[in-house]
Amino acid sequence: MTEYLTTPEGRRIAYTRTGGSGPGVVFVHGLNSDMEGTKALALEAWARAEGRAFLRFDCSGHGLSSGSFAEGCIGEWFEDARAAILALTEGKQVIVGSSMGGWLALLLAREIPEKVAGLVTIAAAPDFTEDGYWAGFDADQRKALETQGFVDVPSDYGAPYRITRRLIEEGRARLVLRSPLALPFPARFLQGSADTAVPPDWAVRLFHHAEGADIRLTLVKGTDHRFSEPDDLRLIEATVADVIARLG
């Protein structure tokens, strides 16, 4: 059943929560996605079968939550995720972040480490506003961003994404690969070799940059950015189970 949380910043966030044992599992969706995606629902079904507490939610401007996607930014979506975890979970959580959700998960690990028991990222896209969009824009696109405030970028997943100047500029205050990134708990990075949205070398860069005693990268040959085939879903579930087992 979908419920709603009003964040301290006044945004209305849709969420679905399942009771169970801890540590709970929290799923953080990707850019222009939502909590009804294949990975979120499969992981929720797994958690329910395991008797494990589970939370999924829509960041503002996504899914059933308030706000406009084009007006959002990384900082606001991080605040939404932080508010959901602080208000709706008990104890430490295993954070599972997909694509942009991987970046948000890393921000959560940095900003509220007392709530993070472990981490699983799926095709994580840390710093994508800078290293993906901004780095890839040509001179005309950068000029359009300055003059009209946005650029519409083609997407493999439907309508073009409207990338705003605010998204780019605000994202620079949220970068995680330019300074030390401590992950002092089990951390697992999953990445497909056929991912054209987030190149596999981004996962390798994150793997080498992060600091921690229990960090592993799994590269799956032939898997694309969706990471939603049956074998991919089973791997996500097994990886979350591994993280929980490592917690003793």
N, C-alpha and C positions, 0 to 999 in steps of 0.2 A: 504494500500500500504506500502510495506517495504521500509524504508529509512535507512541511515547509519550515525553514528556519530563517529568521531575520538576523543577518549578521550585524556586528557592531557598527559597520559602515552603512547599514540601512538597506542592504540588498536582500532580496527574498530568494532563498536557495531551496530547490526541490531535492528531496532525498528519499531513499528507501533503506531501512535498517532492519537487520535480522539479528535476533538475540542468540547468544551462545557463549561458549567458553572463550577465554582469552589466551594469548593475545589475539585481539580481533584483527580482521583484514579490512583494509580500506582501499577501494579502487578509485583512481583518479584518471579521468578520461582525457582524450587528446583535443587538439585544436579543432573547433567547429564540429566536434563529436558530442556525445552525451552519455548518460548513465544507462541507456537502453541498448548499447552496442553488444555485439556477440561476446566479446571477451568479458565484459562486466557481468552479463547474465550467466555465462558459463561458470565464472568464478563464484558467483553468488550461489548457484546450484551446488557446486562442490562444497562450499562452506556450510551450507545447510545440511548436506549429507554428513559432514564431519562434525556437526554440532558446534561450529565455530562462529563467533560473532562476525558480522559483515556489514559494511556501510558502502553505499555508492551514492553519488550526488551529481547534480549539474552545476557547474560553475556559472556565474551570471552571464547572460547573453547566450547561453547554450540550453538546449532542451526546454524544460518547463520552468526554468528559473527566470527571474526578472532581468530586464536590461537588454541592450542591443549588442550583438556580437561585434559589430564594427566600431562600437564605442569602448570596448573593453581593452584590457592590457594585462600583461603578465602579473604585475603587482596586485591588481584587483583579484585576479583568479587565484593567486597565492593566498590572499586574505580570505577568500571564500573557502578554500580548502582548509586553511588553519582554523577558521571559525567552526567548520563542520566537525573537524576532529576534536577540538577542545570542548565543544558543546554536546556532541552526540556519541562519544566513545568513552570507555572507562579503561584506564591503564594504558600501557604501551600497545602500539599497533604495528602490524606489518603493512607497509605502504606499497601498493602496486600501482605504478604509474605508466601509462601508455603514451608514447610520443611526447607531446607537450606535457602530459601528466607526469612523464619522467622528470622533466625539468622542475615541475612543481614539487614532486617528491623529494628531489635533491634540496630544494629550498626549505622544505619542511624539516628535513634532516639537519639542515644548518641552523634554522631559526628556533625550532622546538624539539631538540634532540631528546628531551625527557619524555616525549610521547612516541618515539620511534624505536621499535624493537628490532626491526629488520626492514629490508628494502628489496623490491623486485622491480626492475624497469623493463619495458617492452618497447624496443625501437625508440629508446629515449632520444629526445631532441633538445638537450640543454643548449641555451644561448642561440637558438635557431633564428631569432629575430635579427641578430647581428651577423652570425656566421652563415646563415642560409639566405634570408631575404636581402638584407642590406648588402652583403658581400656579392650577391648575385645580380643586383640591379645594375642596369647600364646607366649611362649619363642621362638619357631621356626619362627613365623611370625615377631616378633620384631627383631630377628637376620637377617632375610631376608631384612627387611626394612633398617637395618644398612648397610648390605653388598652389596645388589644390588640396593637399593634405592627405592624399591616399593614392594607392595604386591597386588596380584589380589584377590579381594573379591567377592564371588558369590552375585548375585543380583536377586531379584524377578521380575525385570523389563527388563530382557534381558541379554546381555553379562556382564561378571564380570566387576566391577569397579576397575580401577587401582588406588590404594591409595599410594601416594608417600610420601617419608620421608619429602619432602618440604611441602606438604599439612599439615602433622601433626605438624611439627616444626613451620611453619609460623602461623598456627592456634592458637598456644599458645599466640601469641601477640594480638589476637582478641577475647579472651574469654569474655563473658558478665555476667557470673554467679558467678564470683569470686570477684566482687566489686559492689558497689551500682549501681543500674540501675533505673534511674528516668524516668517514663513515665507520664509526667504531662498533659495528654490529654486522651480522651476516648481510651481505649485499650481493645481489645477482643481477647481471645485465644480460638480457636476451635480445638477439639481433638476427635479422634475416639477411642472407647474402644477396638476395634479389631486391632489396629495398631501394627504390629510386627516390623516395622522399627524404629519407635519412640514410645517407651513405654509411656502409659498414665501418669506414674508418673513423666516423664520429664515435662509435661504440668503443673502438680501440683507444681513441684519445681519452674518453671518459675513464676507461679502465686504468690507463697509465696515470691519469691525473689524480684520481681519488686515492685517499690514504686510509688504509684499514688492514686488519690482519686476516679478514675472511671475505675476500672479494673475488668473484668469478665471472667470467664472460663466456657466454655460450653463443656461438655463431651457427645458425641453421642454414645449410645449403639449400638454395631454391626458394626460401620463404620471402614473401614481400612485406610491405609495410603493414598490411592489415593484420598479419600474424593471427589469422582466425580460422585456419583449416583445423580439422579435428585433431591431427597430431600436434599442431601448435597449441591448441587449447589444453591438451593433456600435458604438454611440457610446462605451460604456465602453472597448472595445478600442482604438478610434481615439484616445481621449483619453489612455490610457496610452501608446500609441505616440507621441503628440505630446509628452508629457512626456519620454520617453526621447530623442526626437529633439532636444529643446531642450537636453539635457545634452551633446550633441555626441558 
